[in-house]
Amino acid sequence: MTQSKTPMTSEAAARIQSAQAKQNGGSVAKGSFTARAQSSAAKNTSTAGKK
């Protein structure tokens, strides 16, 4: 099975963060999947026009 490389979007990262925050009383742990998703989305946004 191969995985497609779909870049993380800001919208997807926001949905992940929202769900995580609802489960944890409004907080998101540093270094969590949610934090990494947000970081990845930010990097994808900043490099979108540089390819």
mmCIF file of the N, C-alpha and C atoms, coordinates in Angstrom:
data_MODEL
# 
_entry.id   MODEL 
# 
loop_
_atom_site.group_PDB 
_atom_site.id 
_atom_site.type_symbol 
_atom_site.label_atom_id 
_atom_site.label_alt_id 
_atom_site.label_comp_id 
_atom_site.label_asym_id 
_atom_site.label_entity_id 
_atom_site.label_seq_id 
_atom_site.pdbx_PDB_ins_code 
_atom_site.Cartn_x 
_atom_site.Cartn_y 
_atom_site.Cartn_z 
_atom_site.occupancy 
_atom_site.B_iso_or_equiv 
_atom_site.pdbx_formal_charge 
_atom_site.auth_seq_id 
_atom_site.auth_comp_id 
_atom_site.auth_asym_id 
_atom_site.auth_atom_id 
_atom_site.pdbx_PDB_model_num 
ATOM 1   N N  . MET A 1 1  ? 0.841   -1.170 0.000  1.00 0.00 ? 1  MET A N  1 
ATOM 2   C CA . MET A 1 1  ? 0.000   0.000  0.000  1.00 0.00 ? 1  MET A CA 1 
ATOM 3   C C  . MET A 1 1  ? 0.893   1.243  0.000  1.00 0.00 ? 1  MET A C  1 
ATOM 4   N N  . THR A 1 2  ? 0.635   2.164  -0.918 1.00 0.00 ? 2  THR A N  1 
ATOM 5   C CA . THR A 1 2  ? 1.393   3.407  -0.954 1.00 0.00 ? 2  THR A CA 1 
ATOM 6   C C  . THR A 1 2  ? 0.541   4.546  -0.429 1.00 0.00 ? 2  THR A C  1 
ATOM 7   N N  . GLN A 1 3  ? 1.194   5.478  0.191  1.00 0.00 ? 3  GLN A N  1 
ATOM 8   C CA . GLN A 1 3  ? 0.498   6.640  0.719  1.00 0.00 ? 3  GLN A CA 1 
ATOM 9   C C  . GLN A 1 3  ? 0.701   7.812  -0.222 1.00 0.00 ? 3  GLN A C  1 
ATOM 10  N N  . SER A 1 4  ? -0.359  8.548  -0.477 1.00 0.00 ? 4  SER A N  1 
ATOM 11  C CA . SER A 1 4  ? -0.212  9.750  -1.286 1.00 0.00 ? 4  SER A CA 1 
ATOM 12  C C  . SER A 1 4  ? 0.324   10.866 -0.396 1.00 0.00 ? 4  SER A C  1 
ATOM 13  N N  . LYS A 1 5  ? 1.024   11.772 -1.002 1.00 0.00 ? 5  LYS A N  1 
ATOM 14  C CA . LYS A 1 5  ? 1.602   12.884 -0.240 1.00 0.00 ? 5  LYS A CA 1 
ATOM 15  C C  . LYS A 1 5  ? 0.727   14.116 -0.442 1.00 0.00 ? 5  LYS A C  1 
ATOM 16  N N  . THR A 1 6  ? -0.301  14.206 0.363  1.00 0.00 ? 6  THR A N  1 
ATOM 17  C CA . THR A 1 6  ? -1.185  15.350 0.336  1.00 0.00 ? 6  THR A CA 1 
ATOM 18  C C  . THR A 1 6  ? -0.700  16.336 1.384  1.00 0.00 ? 6  THR A C  1 
ATOM 19  N N  . PRO A 1 7  ? -0.384  17.562 0.974  1.00 0.00 ? 7  PRO A N  1 
ATOM 20  C CA . PRO A 1 7  ? 0.112   18.528 1.953  1.00 0.00 ? 7  PRO A CA 1 
ATOM 21  C C  . PRO A 1 7  ? -0.948  18.913 2.980  1.00 0.00 ? 7  PRO A C  1 
ATOM 22  N N  . MET A 1 8  ? -0.500  19.168 4.198  1.00 0.00 ? 8  MET A N  1 
ATOM 23  C CA . MET A 1 8  ? -1.392  19.605 5.270  1.00 0.00 ? 8  MET A CA 1 
ATOM 24  C C  . MET A 1 8  ? -1.829  21.028 4.973  1.00 0.00 ? 8  MET A C  1 
ATOM 25  N N  . THR A 1 9  ? -3.122  21.277 5.037  1.00 0.00 ? 9  THR A N  1 
ATOM 26  C CA . THR A 1 9  ? -3.643  22.627 4.824  1.00 0.00 ? 9  THR A CA 1 
ATOM 27  C C  . THR A 1 9  ? -3.958  23.281 6.156  1.00 0.00 ? 9  THR A C  1 
ATOM 28  N N  . SER A 1 10 ? -4.086  24.587 6.144  1.00 0.00 ? 10 SER A N  1 
ATOM 29  C CA . SER A 1 10 ? -4.440  25.314 7.362  1.00 0.00 ? 10 SER A CA 1 
ATOM 30  C C  . SER A 1 10 ? -5.809  24.892 7.859  1.00 0.00 ? 10 SER A C  1 
ATOM 31  N N  . GLU A 1 11 ? -6.726  24.650 6.922  1.00 0.00 ? 11 GLU A N  1 
ATOM 32  C CA . GLU A 1 11 ? -8.080  24.250 7.298  1.00 0.00 ? 11 GLU A CA 1 
ATOM 33  C C  . GLU A 1 11 ? -8.083  22.886 7.995  1.00 0.00 ? 11 GLU A C  1 
ATOM 34  N N  . ALA A 1 12 ? -7.330  21.942 7.448  1.00 0.00 ? 12 ALA A N  1 
ATOM 35  C CA . ALA A 1 12 ? -7.261  20.606 8.051  1.00 0.00 ? 12 ALA A CA 1 
ATOM 36  C C  . ALA A 1 12 ? -6.614  20.681 9.429  1.00 0.00 ? 12 ALA A C  1 
ATOM 37  N N  . ALA A 1 13 ? -5.547  21.446 9.547  1.00 0.00 ? 13 ALA A N  1 
ATOM 38  C CA . ALA A 1 13 ? -4.865  21.583 10.833 1.00 0.00 ? 13 ALA A CA 1 
ATOM 39  C C  . ALA A 1 13 ? -5.789  22.231 11.867 1.00 0.00 ? 13 ALA A C  1 
ATOM 40  N N  . ALA A 1 14 ? -6.594  23.189 11.437 1.00 0.00 ? 14 ALA A N  1 
ATOM 41  C CA . ALA A 1 14 ? -7.535  23.842 12.351 1.00 0.00 ? 14 ALA A CA 1 
ATOM 42  C C  . ALA A 1 14 ? -8.590  22.864 12.845 1.00 0.00 ? 14 ALA A C  1 
ATOM 43  N N  . ARG A 1 15 ? -9.067  21.979 11.978 1.00 0.00 ? 15 ARG A N  1 
ATOM 44  C CA . ARG A 1 15 ? -10.049 20.972 12.392 1.00 0.00 ? 15 ARG A CA 1 
ATOM 45  C C  . ARG A 1 15 ? -9.438  20.015 13.412 1.00 0.00 ? 15 ARG A C  1 
ATOM 46  N N  . ILE A 1 16 ? -8.198  19.612 13.163 1.00 0.00 ? 16 ILE A N  1 
ATOM 47  C CA . ILE A 1 16 ? -7.506  18.712 14.094 1.00 0.00 ? 16 ILE A CA 1 
ATOM 48  C C  . ILE A 1 16 ? -7.322  19.395 15.445 1.00 0.00 ? 16 ILE A C  1 
ATOM 49  N N  . GLN A 1 17 ? -6.876  20.654 15.415 1.00 0.00 ? 17 GLN A N  1 
ATOM 50  C CA . GLN A 1 17 ? -6.643  21.379 16.654 1.00 0.00 ? 17 GLN A CA 1 
ATOM 51  C C  . GLN A 1 17 ? -7.941  21.582 17.426 1.00 0.00 ? 17 GLN A C  1 
ATOM 52  N N  . SER A 1 18 ? -9.003  21.894 16.724 1.00 0.00 ? 18 SER A N  1 
ATOM 53  C CA . SER A 1 18 ? -10.288 22.096 17.381 1.00 0.00 ? 18 SER A CA 1 
ATOM 54  C C  . SER A 1 18 ? -10.747 20.833 18.101 1.00 0.00 ? 18 SER A C  1 
ATOM 55  N N  . ALA A 1 19 ? -10.659 19.712 17.421 1.00 0.00 ? 19 ALA A N  1 
ATOM 56  C CA . ALA A 1 19 ? -11.077 18.448 18.022 1.00 0.00 ? 19 ALA A CA 1 
ATOM 57  C C  . ALA A 1 19 ? -10.222 18.103 19.237 1.00 0.00 ? 19 ALA A C  1 
ATOM 58  N N  . GLN A 1 20 ? -8.924  18.308 19.135 1.00 0.00 ? 20 GLN A N  1 
ATOM 59  C CA . GLN A 1 20 ? -8.005  18.002 20.240 1.00 0.00 ? 20 GLN A CA 1 
ATOM 60  C C  . GLN A 1 20 ? -8.271  18.911 21.435 1.00 0.00 ? 20 GLN A C  1 
ATOM 61  N N  . ALA A 1 21 ? -8.482  20.197 21.161 1.00 0.00 ? 21 ALA A N  1 
ATOM 62  C CA . ALA A 1 21 ? -8.725  21.146 22.243 1.00 0.00 ? 21 ALA A CA 1 
ATOM 63  C C  . ALA A 1 21 ? -10.024 20.829 22.975 1.00 0.00 ? 21 ALA A C  1 
ATOM 64  N N  . LYS A 1 22 ? -11.044 20.400 22.232 1.00 0.00 ? 22 LYS A N  1 
ATOM 65  C CA . LYS A 1 22 ? -12.316 20.037 22.865 1.00 0.00 ? 22 LYS A CA 1 
ATOM 66  C C  . LYS A 1 22 ? -12.139 18.853 23.808 1.00 0.00 ? 22 LYS A C  1 
ATOM 67  N N  . GLN A 1 23 ? -11.261 17.928 23.464 1.00 0.00 ? 23 GLN A N  1 
ATOM 68  C CA . GLN A 1 23 ? -11.034 16.752 24.291 1.00 0.00 ? 23 GLN A CA 1 
ATOM 69  C C  . GLN A 1 23 ? -10.180 17.061 25.515 1.00 0.00 ? 23 GLN A C  1 
ATOM 70  N N  . ASN A 1 24 ? -9.347  18.106 25.426 1.00 0.00 ? 24 ASN A N  1 
ATOM 71  C CA . ASN A 1 24 ? -8.389  18.386 26.496 1.00 0.00 ? 24 ASN A CA 1 
ATOM 72  C C  . ASN A 1 24 ? -8.643  19.706 27.214 1.00 0.00 ? 24 ASN A C  1 
ATOM 73  N N  . GLY A 1 25 ? -9.866  20.111 27.292 1.00 0.00 ? 25 GLY A N  1 
ATOM 74  C CA . GLY A 1 25 ? -10.191 21.319 28.040 1.00 0.00 ? 25 GLY A CA 1 
ATOM 75  C C  . GLY A 1 25 ? -9.602  22.585 27.454 1.00 0.00 ? 25 GLY A C  1 
ATOM 76  N N  . GLY A 1 26 ? -9.411  22.623 26.154 1.00 0.00 ? 26 GLY A N  1 
ATOM 77  C CA . GLY A 1 26 ? -8.939  23.829 25.478 1.00 0.00 ? 26 GLY A CA 1 
ATOM 78  C C  . GLY A 1 26 ? -7.444  23.885 25.229 1.00 0.00 ? 26 GLY A C  1 
ATOM 79  N N  . SER A 1 27 ? -6.697  22.907 25.685 1.00 0.00 ? 27 SER A N  1 
ATOM 80  C CA . SER A 1 27 ? -5.249  22.967 25.479 1.00 0.00 ? 27 SER A CA 1 
ATOM 81  C C  . SER A 1 27 ? -4.771  21.923 24.479 1.00 0.00 ? 27 SER A C  1 
ATOM 82  N N  . VAL A 1 28 ? -3.649  22.240 23.861 1.00 0.00 ? 28 VAL A N  1 
ATOM 83  C CA . VAL A 1 28 ? -2.994  21.328 22.922 1.00 0.00 ? 28 VAL A CA 1 
ATOM 84  C C  . VAL A 1 28 ? -1.552  21.195 23.379 1.00 0.00 ? 28 VAL A C  1 
ATOM 85  N N  . ALA A 1 29 ? -1.097  19.974 23.573 1.00 0.00 ? 29 ALA A N  1 
ATOM 86  C CA . ALA A 1 29 ? 0.245   19.737 24.097 1.00 0.00 ? 29 ALA A CA 1 
ATOM 87  C C  . ALA A 1 29 ? 1.325   20.066 23.069 1.00 0.00 ? 29 ALA A C  1 
ATOM 88  N N  . LYS A 1 30 ? 2.390   20.668 23.547 1.00 0.00 ? 30 LYS A N  1 
ATOM 89  C CA . LYS A 1 30 ? 3.540   20.962 22.706 1.00 0.00 ? 30 LYS A CA 1 
ATOM 90  C C  . LYS A 1 30 ? 4.138   19.643 22.206 1.00 0.00 ? 30 LYS A C  1 
ATOM 91  N N  . GLY A 1 31 ? 4.443   19.577 20.921 1.00 0.00 ? 31 GLY A N  1 
ATOM 92  C CA . GLY A 1 31 ? 5.041   18.380 20.348 1.00 0.00 ? 31 GLY A CA 1 
ATOM 93  C C  . GLY A 1 31 ? 4.036   17.306 19.967 1.00 0.00 ? 31 GLY A C  1 
ATOM 94  N N  . SER A 1 32 ? 2.745   17.566 20.190 1.00 0.00 ? 32 SER A N  1 
ATOM 95  C CA . SER A 1 32 ? 1.712   16.590 19.857 1.00 0.00 ? 32 SER A CA 1 
ATOM 96  C C  . SER A 1 32 ? 1.497   16.539 18.345 1.00 0.00 ? 32 SER A C  1 
ATOM 97  N N  . PHE A 1 33 ? 0.743   15.546 17.884 1.00 0.00 ? 33 PHE A N  1 
ATOM 98  C CA . PHE A 1 33 ? 0.406   15.459 16.464 1.00 0.00 ? 33 PHE A CA 1 
ATOM 99  C C  . PHE A 1 33 ? -0.262  16.748 16.014 1.00 0.00 ? 33 PHE A C  1 
ATOM 100 N N  . THR A 1 34 ? -1.122  17.295 16.850 1.00 0.00 ? 34 THR A N  1 
ATOM 101 C CA . THR A 1 34 ? -1.833  18.525 16.519 1.00 0.00 ? 34 THR A CA 1 
ATOM 102 C C  . THR A 1 34 ? -0.859  19.680 16.295 1.00 0.00 ? 34 THR A C  1 
ATOM 103 N N  . ALA A 1 35 ? 0.111   19.808 17.166 1.00 0.00 ? 35 ALA A N  1 
ATOM 104 C CA . ALA A 1 35 ? 1.107   20.869 17.024 1.00 0.00 ? 35 ALA A CA 1 
ATOM 105 C C  . ALA A 1 35 ? 1.938   20.670 15.760 1.00 0.00 ? 35 ALA A C  1 
ATOM 106 N N  . ARG A 1 36 ? 2.287   19.418 15.459 1.00 0.00 ? 36 ARG A N  1 
ATOM 107 C CA . ARG A 1 36 ? 3.058   19.135 14.249 1.00 0.00 ? 36 ARG A CA 1 
ATOM 108 C C  . ARG A 1 36 ? 2.232   19.412 12.998 1.00 0.00 ? 36 ARG A C  1 
ATOM 109 N N  . ALA A 1 37 ? 0.934   19.142 13.054 1.00 0.00 ? 37 ALA A N  1 
ATOM 110 C CA . ALA A 1 37 ? 0.050   19.423 11.919 1.00 0.00 ? 37 ALA A CA 1 
ATOM 111 C C  . ALA A 1 37 ? -0.008  20.921 11.661 1.00 0.00 ? 37 ALA A C  1 
ATOM 112 N N  . GLN A 1 38 ? -0.119  21.711 12.714 1.00 0.00 ? 38 GLN A N  1 
ATOM 113 C CA . GLN A 1 38 ? -0.141  23.167 12.565 1.00 0.00 ? 38 GLN A CA 1 
ATOM 114 C C  . GLN A 1 38 ? 1.164   23.672 11.967 1.00 0.00 ? 38 GLN A C  1 
ATOM 115 N N  . SER A 1 39 ? 2.277   23.142 12.435 1.00 0.00 ? 39 SER A N  1 
ATOM 116 C CA . SER A 1 39 ? 3.583   23.540 11.926 1.00 0.00 ? 39 SER A CA 1 
ATOM 117 C C  . SER A 1 39 ? 3.720   23.186 10.447 1.00 0.00 ? 39 SER A C  1 
ATOM 118 N N  . SER A 1 40 ? 3.297   21.998 10.100 1.00 0.00 ? 40 SER A N  1 
ATOM 119 C CA . SER A 1 40 ? 3.371   21.553 8.714  1.00 0.00 ? 40 SER A CA 1 
ATOM 120 C C  . SER A 1 40 ? 2.503   22.426 7.809  1.00 0.00 ? 40 SER A C  1 
ATOM 121 N N  . ALA A 1 41 ? 1.317   22.755 8.264  1.00 0.00 ? 41 ALA A N  1 
ATOM 122 C CA . ALA A 1 41 ? 0.425   23.612 7.477  1.00 0.00 ? 41 ALA A CA 1 
ATOM 123 C C  . ALA A 1 41 ? 1.046   24.987 7.268  1.00 0.00 ? 41 ALA A C  1 
ATOM 124 N N  . ALA A 1 42 ? 1.679   25.513 8.307  1.00 0.00 ? 42 ALA A N  1 
ATOM 125 C CA . ALA A 1 42 ? 2.327   26.822 8.191  1.00 0.00 ? 42 ALA A CA 1 
ATOM 126 C C  . ALA A 1 42 ? 3.464   26.780 7.182  1.00 0.00 ? 42 ALA A C  1 
ATOM 127 N N  . LYS A 1 43 ? 4.244   25.719 7.214  1.00 0.00 ? 43 LYS A N  1 
ATOM 128 C CA . LYS A 1 43 ? 5.352   25.567 6.258  1.00 0.00 ? 43 LYS A CA 1 
ATOM 129 C C  . LYS A 1 43 ? 4.816   25.410 4.834  1.00 0.00 ? 43 LYS A C  1 
ATOM 130 N N  . ASN A 1 44 ? 3.752   24.643 4.666  1.00 0.00 ? 44 ASN A N  1 
ATOM 131 C CA . ASN A 1 44 ? 3.173   24.454 3.344  1.00 0.00 ? 44 ASN A CA 1 
ATOM 132 C C  . ASN A 1 44 ? 2.612   25.743 2.785  1.00 0.00 ? 44 ASN A C  1 
ATOM 133 N N  . THR A 1 45 ? 2.029   26.563 3.647  1.00 0.00 ? 45 THR A N  1 
ATOM 134 C CA . THR A 1 45 ? 1.477   27.846 3.223  1.00 0.00 ? 45 THR A CA 1 
ATOM 135 C C  . THR A 1 45 ? 2.594   28.796 2.803  1.00 0.00 ? 45 THR A C  1 
ATOM 136 N N  . SER A 1 46 ? 3.678   28.816 3.561  1.00 0.00 ? 46 SER A N  1 
ATOM 137 C CA . SER A 1 46 ? 4.755   29.755 3.272  1.00 0.00 ? 46 SER A CA 1 
ATOM 138 C C  . SER A 1 46 ? 5.582   29.346 2.051  1.00 0.00 ? 46 SER A C  1 
ATOM 139 N N  . THR A 1 47 ? 5.549   28.070 1.678  1.00 0.00 ? 47 THR A N  1 
ATOM 140 C CA . THR A 1 47 ? 6.330   27.601 0.527  1.00 0.00 ? 47 THR A CA 1 
ATOM 141 C C  . THR A 1 47 ? 5.465   27.293 -0.683 1.00 0.00 ? 47 THR A C  1 
ATOM 142 N N  . ALA A 1 48 ? 4.173   27.580 -0.627 1.00 0.00 ? 48 ALA A N  1 
ATOM 143 C CA . ALA A 1 48 ? 3.251   27.221 -1.697 1.00 0.00 ? 48 ALA A CA 1 
ATOM 144 C C  . ALA A 1 48 ? 3.637   27.851 -3.040 1.00 0.00 ? 48 ALA A C  1 
ATOM 145 N N  . GLY A 1 49 ? 4.063   29.078 -3.032 1.00 0.00 ? 49 GLY A N  1 
ATOM 146 C CA . GLY A 1 49 ? 4.394   29.739 -4.285 1.00 0.00 ? 49 GLY A CA 1 
ATOM 147 C C  . GLY A 1 49 ? 5.843   29.619 -4.695 1.00 0.00 ? 49 GLY A C  1 
ATOM 148 N N  . LYS A 1 50 ? 6.647   28.856 -3.971 1.00 0.00 ? 50 LYS A N  1 
ATOM 149 C CA . LYS A 1 50 ? 8.090   28.798 -4.221 1.00 0.00 ? 50 LYS A CA 1 
ATOM 150 C C  . LYS A 1 50 ? 8.524   27.568 -5.004 1.00 0.00 ? 50 LYS A C  1 
ATOM 151 N N  . LYS A 1 51 ? 7.590   26.800 -5.536 1.00 0.00 ? 51 LYS A N  1 
ATOM 152 C CA . LYS A 1 51 ? 7.960   25.580 -6.265 1.00 0.00 ? 51 LYS A CA 1 
ATOM 153 C C  . LYS A 1 51 ? 8.186   25.855 -7.723 1.00 0.00 ? 51 LYS A C  1 
# 
